[in-house]
Amino acid sequence: MARDGASDPAAEKALALVEAVGTAWTTYTLYPDPSEQPAFTRAVVALAEPLTPPLVVGVGPGRFILGEEELPIRREGAERLAREMFLHDIENIRFVGGATLDGFLGFFRAISLDDEHVRELGGIRTVIREIPATGIQVLQRGLLVLTDDGSGRPAHILTEHMSPAAAAASHGADPDEIASILLAEEGPEFSPEQYFAGLWGLHEQASPLADEDFVPGTVIREGDNDPWREFRSFLESFFFLPRDLQLGVLEAVLEDSTDENHRLFLDQLTQTELAGFLPELTAKGATSLKSYAHNVAEETGRSVSGAYGMVDEDMLPTQQAVSARIAEVLSTVDRDRAGHEELLAALRAEMSAPLDGEELAGAVLRGLFECEYRDDRFARVVRVWTGRVTRHLRTGDLDSAQALLDKVLIDPMYPPERKRQVREGLDKLGRPDVLRFVLDIEDGEELSDGASRFLGAIGTSATDALVAMLAEADDQKARRSITALLVPAVSEDPLCLDNYLLDERWFLLRNLATVLGRTGKQTAVAGVRRLLRHEDQRVRAEALRSLIRLQRDEAAPAVLRLLADQHPMVREAAASLAKTFDSAGFEKSLIREFQSAKHPQEVQMVMVEVLGGRETSASLDAIKKVAHKRLVLRKRDRELRAYAREVMSKAAA
C-alpha cells in the first residue's frame, strides 16, 4: 500500500531522494551530457553530504518501498528507474551520500548496462562497488542455488525477519559495512544479544547448505558458492566495532563458555586474538577464558602457553628452571673456543630482546600480500590489514597505524594486478567514521608527520568525506583541523577538488582555496584562479593569498587587478600582498596603473599606500607628482593629494 504522504522525516527524506535521482535518470537518458543539466546536478548536490545513518529503500517493479509501505512517487523517471533496478536484481538501495559528479554518472552508466553484460561482470552490486563516490549502494536479491537433480532452494533465507546488519551480510556486505550498520542500528544502546542474534541466524541459514546431503551445484549469477561466506563476514564485523563493544560481546560470551552458541563464537577466533583480549577482561571473564583455553588444550593435545600465549601455572616452575639452566650454560661456556663467541653473542641478544608483536604482525601481512594468489583470500588479507589500521586509530595510536600502512605500501610486494584491490581497501580508510579518529588524535592546525603521511597514503579516497566534514564543521578550530587534513590528501591530485569549487557555500570555498594553496602544486593554480572570480569577497581574498603561495611573481597581474576590487576587504588583502613583491617589473606595472588615473579614488589611495611602502626612488617619484600638484579642483583629487603628502612625510621620517 502506498503512503498517503511523507508523514515522517525519514519518509520525507526518502521520497525527496528517490524523486531527485529519478529525475536525474530521465535527464541521463535524454541528454548526451547530463552533467550540464540543472536537474542532474541538483541530485548530485542532494547526495553530496554523507547520510548518517544510511537511508535504506526497497526496490520493486516500478516502485520504491520504505519499511513496509510504498513511497508515493509522483515522477515517471523514478518509476522507470525502479523498473530498471528491479531487472538488475536490486532489492534495496542505501543512500549513503558522499556523491561526486563523476561517481553519480558512473552509477547511471552501470544501471544502463545490458543485463547479460552485468551478469558477466559479476552482478550489479559488484559493478557499482567498483565505482567510487556514487552516493548510493545496492543490495541484490537472494539468488537461487540448484542441486544436482535440478531442484531449487534459496541460497539466502528471507531477510525481512533479520536485523538490518544480518540482512546486509546475507546480501554480501563487507565486515566494515556490517559494523557500521550495527552501530547505526543500536547506537548507544548496543547490545551483545543483538550481535549474537544476527550471528546465530546466519549460522542457521548456512548450516543446511553445508550439509553433505545438500551440496550446491550450479549457482545462478554468482560464482562463489561458499555457504559460510555471510556468516564469516558478520563474524569479522566484530573486529570493526569499538574496543569497548568488543569487550562487551566477549564478556557476554564468557559468562557461559560451555553454551553451544557461545563456544561456536569462541572457536572462530584465533588463539592470538583471544589472548590479546585477556589483559582487558574482568577477573571473571579472564578466568572463564583461561578455562576455555585449558579445555581446548586438552582436546587438541597442545599446551595452553603454546596455543594461547597464556602461562600454564602447572608448567611455570619447569619453564623457569629450564630458562635459568640455559642462562647459566650461556654465561659459563668457554668463550675462547674459536667461532663460539659470535654465536653466543647472537643467542644472548636474541633471548634478551623484547618481542615486538606489531613488527611481527606487519611482517606476516606483508608476506601474505606477496604470496596469496586466491582472489577471495587476498580480499580478506586486505580487510584484515585495513581493519588493524582502523583499530590502531580507534585507540589513538596513529604511529602504529601509519607503520602498518607503510609495511604494505612502501616497496609493495603484491603484483601490479592487485593494485585495484589494495586501492579499494584504502578507500575504506577514507570513510568519515575512520577520519574522525584521526581528527581526535590531531588537535590543531599543524599536522604531525604521521598524520600527513597517513592522509597522503589514503589520498583522494578521503576527499569526499573530508569536504563533507568541512562543510558541516561549526567552529573555527574544527575547520582548521579538517583543512589541515585535506592538504596531504589532495596534494597528489589537486584537480580532485574541481567539482567542489562549484559549491555555493562561501565558507567551504574559502577553506578549499586555502587547501589548494598549501598543496604547492601548479595543477592547483587553475582552481585558485577560478575562485578569484567568485562573488564573495572572502573567497577572493583567500584565493589571492593562495595564488601568491603557488606562483609568487607570476601572480602579480592578479594582485594589480584586485587592488581595484570593488570590495575594501579584497583591496586591503591585495595591498598587503603587493608590498611583498620585490621585482622591478611589478613596480613598473603598479606605477603605470596608478598614473593612468582610471581607477576610483579609494583604489588610487590604496596604490599610494603600496607605493609608499616600497620606498624606492621610482615609487616615491610617482607619489611626489601627485603630492606636489598645485592646482587641484575636485574634492576627491584634493583628498588624494593630501594622502600622498601624508605618505611622503612618513617615508621621509
Secondary structure, DSSP 8 states (H G I E B T S, - for coil): -B-SS--SHHHHHHHHHHHHHHHHHHHHHH-SSGGGSHHHHHHHHHTTS--SS-EEEEEETTEEEETTEE-----HHHHHHHHHHHHTTEEEEEE-----HHHHHHHHHHHTS-HHHHHHTT-HHHHHHTSTT-SEEEEE---EEE-TTS-EEESS---TTS-HHHHHHHTT--HHHHHHHHHHHHGGG--HHHHHHHHHHHHHHHHHHHSTTS----BTT-S---TTHHHHHHHHGGGGS-HHHHHHHHHHHHTTTTSHHHHHHHHHS-HHHHHHHGGGS-HHHHHHHHHHHHHHHHHHT--HHHHHS---TTTHHHHHHHHHHHHHHHHHS-TTSTTHHHHHHHHHHHHHS---HHHHHHHHHHHHHHH---HHHHHHHHHHHHHHHHHHHHTT-HHHHHHHHHHHHSS--S-GGGHHHHHHHHHHTTSHHHHHHHHHH--SSS--HHHHHHHHHHGGGGHHHHHHHHHH--SHHHHHHHHHHHHHHHTT-GGGGGGGGG-S-HHHHHHHHHHHHHH--GGGHHHHHHHTT-SSHHHHHHHHHHHHHHHGGGGHHHHHHHHT-SSHHHHHHHHHHHTT---HHHHHHHHHHHHT--S-HHHHHHHHHHHHHH--HHHHHHHHHHHT-----SHHHHHHHHHHHHHHHHHH-
